[in-house]
Amino acid sequence: MANKYSVVLKEDKEDGGYVAIVPELPGCISDGDTKEEALKNIRDAIRLYLESIANETRKFHALAKKGRGIDIASVSA
């Protein structure tokens, strides 16, 4: 089952169209000429955002295994 994210749609009165922001994913922003287009575009942005995080996590784990000055620990908050 896919994760669900809240999307804030804001009308861009200055330039026209809509801006879509995902509050749970800092920096995950897209836009579109219509609400529907903005939602389609933000779905793509979310997918790319999550892929980027997964790639960076794999890189950190690979560097940690090679002893490159990176330690990975689990913590509870």
N, C-alpha and C positions, 0 to 999 in steps of 0.2 A: 504494500500500500504506500502510495506517495505521501510525503509530508505536505501539510497545508501551511501556507503563510498568509498573513494579513497583508493586504495591499492598500495603500492610501492613494486614491486618485485625486489629483488636484487640477482644476482647470487653469491653463496658462492663458490668462486674459491678455497679456502683453503680446505674445507671439502666436497665440491660437493653439488649439490642441489640448492635450492632457499630459501630465507628468504622473508617473507611477513610481511609488517608493515602497520598499519592503522594510519596515522598521526593525524586524528581527535580523536583517542582514545588512549591517552598516555599509553604505556605499552602493547598494544594489538599487539602481535607479534606471528608469527607461521612460520613453514617451511615445506618443502617437498622435495622429491627427484626430482620432476619435477615441472614445473610451474603449471600444472593442479592440482597436489597434494597439492602444497602450497596454491593455491586458495581455494581448498576444505577445507583444514585445517584452513585457516584464517576465512572462513565463520563460522565454529564451534567456533573459538576463539572469534569472534565478538558476537555471540549469548551468550556465557558464560560471556563475559565481561559485556554486557548489563543486563543480568540476575543478575549478582553480584551487579551492581549499583542499580538496582531496589530493591533488597533485603536490601541493606544498607540503602537506602532511607526510606523503610518501617520501619526498626529498629529505625532510628532517629526520625521518626514521632511518633512511639509508645513510645519512651522514653520521647519525648517532652510532649506528652499527660499526662504522669505520673508525670510530673514536676521534671524530673531528671537532672535539670541544663542545659537543651538544649532548646534553643529558635530557632524557624524557622520563617524567615521573607522573604518577596518577595522584591526584589530590581530591579530597571531598570538600565541598563548601556548604 
